[in-house]
């Protein structure tokens, strides 16, 4: 057997090996949480830990349109002071 045919066959196999696909299968997106809008990203602009609005896929910010949250309850009374 001639070596140039063997080299040609090896070169052909090497060239065709680039055509194989080793991509991971596409998984479905996880379900969105309660109150979330699919396809958006939540935004916390003032850094208080609560979502103030969301960004859509085109990059536009949308503020949450809802009533303000109630104030936190007052702190409990201290145990210091006169006991009677």
HELIX and SHEET records of a PDB file:
HELIX    1   1 UNK A    3  UNK A   16  1                                  14    
HELIX    2   2 UNK A   17  UNK A   19  5                                   3    
SHEET    1   A 3 UNK A  41  UNK A  43  0                                        
SHEET    2   A 3 UNK A  53  UNK A  55 -1                                        
SHEET    3   A 3 UNK A  61  UNK A  63 -1                                        
END                                                                             
